[in-house]
Amino acid sequence: MKASGSGALCDLPSVGRWEFGGFAYGTEPLVLPGVGEPDGPTVPSPAVDYTGSCRHLAALGRRGLLIPEVAPCESPEELFWFRWLTGHQVCFIVWRLIAQLVDDLAEDRRSSAEALPLISRYVDGYSVMLLYTGSCPPHLYNALIRPSMRRRHRAFSGAWAPDYWPIRDLFRRGRLPVSDDADRGELHDAIRLLHLIHDGVAARLVADGRSLLRESAVRGPGHGPAGLIYDAYFTTLRAPVTRHEVVAQLLRRLVAIAQDVAANGLYAADDTIRTAELRAAEVTKFESGLVDILHGVAQQACDLPSPLLPSSGHGGGMSR
């Protein structure tokens, strides 16, 4: 495991063993360009073959629990800390990829017919990460994760996530720079499911519904400092990294997440707490196809042609 010139860890994961973080359920820093900044200039180099990592993800989705590549984690604290940090880092990458597609629409580099299905798939990837990070047992969330955020700032909030700012109108109001007659049906369904999952996870983890921001007696910092605090908490650094470096970091995380789910399942065996939203048929169906959806996100981020690998289809930030 070696860092690129930018400091990003970009070795593509090999098939059959855990490589993320140096040991099973370890974490890695994420390196992304500044919000709104373009990908760093690409140095001429041999073409990168992403197909091995994507096929690995597809195989993990098919095998499920039958042939785990890593031993189950014996420490719930270590497992769900890994999920909380790594799942959020995947969200940051996915949000950046969505923002780039929205910019492509605004600048007429892509048509709505081309861009909207791509955005929908990334929204599905975000929904899966809400389920993944929200799989922490509520008692452990309130004993381990919530206090760790409060120690960074009493009003710590998911609204501080820098990469979310450019696309929050998309998730809040469905706003996109496309014509009114564009077919937004698939994207509308993806965002509706996202909100259903978000509400279900929030209710599962925080029974009284009071986020740190709402219960805090102090005000949050300004826009810039809030983003710095948020990045620091999720070990995210800002530097000029290339598109390949962004995608490679995504693949490293998606493969590790798929290996984790294959070895440990999504929820702990004794964790049966599900809110009404999470018991909805469309959510449970989506949950069962978690690794397939990750595979679809990877395939798309790598610009692999659809006939090469099966599509995940539509299965139907979470910081509190």
C-alpha positions, 0 to 999 in steps of 0.5 A: 500500500503506497501513496500517490504523489498527492498522498492518496492511497490508490493501489487497486485492490487485489482479488481474494484478500483484504488490503484496505487500511493495512489490516482488516477493518482499518481505515484510510485517509481520503484525499479529494480536490477542494469543493468545486475544483476540477480534478487534478491534471492527469499525467500521461501513463498507461491505461488503468484497468478497473475491470478486475476490481469491478468483477471482484465486487460483482463476485462478492455480491453473488457469493454473499456469506458463502465464501467470505474473504476476511474473518468476521470482526470480533470487536463491534466498536472497531467494525462500526467505527470502520463503517461510520468513517469509510461509509461517509467517505464513499458519500463524499466521493459520490456527492462529488461525482453527482456535482460533476454531472450537474455541472455537465448539465448546466454547461451542456456537456451532457444531455438530460437523457444521458445524465439523469440515469447516471445521477440516479445510480449515484443517488442509489449509492448514497442511499446504500451508504446511509443503510451501511453507516446506519447499521450501527446498533443504537446503543453503540451509536450513542455510546461511541459515535455520537460522543465522538462527534460532540467532542469535535463540536457540540453542534456537529452536523451533517449539514457541514459536509463540504461536498454536500453543499453544491448538491443540497438543492438537488436532494432538498428540492429536486432542482436541476439545470434541465428542461421541464420536459426532461424525464425525471421519473427514475431520479425522483424515485431514487431521491424519494427512497433516499429520504425514506431511508434517511428518515428511517436510519435517523429514527433508528439511531436517535430515538428522540429525533434530536440531533447534536445541532438541535440539542446544543446550546451553542451555535455552529461555526461559520461555513468555512470552519464547519467544513474544516471540522467535518473533513478533519473528523472524517480524515478527509484531506484536500489536494489536487488529485486526478480522476483516476485517484478519486476513482481508485480511492472509491474502489478501495472502499467499495471492495472493503465494504463488500468484504465486510458485509460478506463476512459480518452481514449488514446488522449484528445478529442481536440487533432487531431494531427496525423503524417503520421506514426500514421495514418497508418492502422497497427498502428491504429489497434495496438492502438485500441488493446492497453489494450489487448496487455498489458494483453498479456505482463502481462500474459507472465511476470507472466508465465501463460499458454496461454490457461488460458487467450486469447493472444493479438497477434501481432497488426500489451523510448521515451525521447526527 
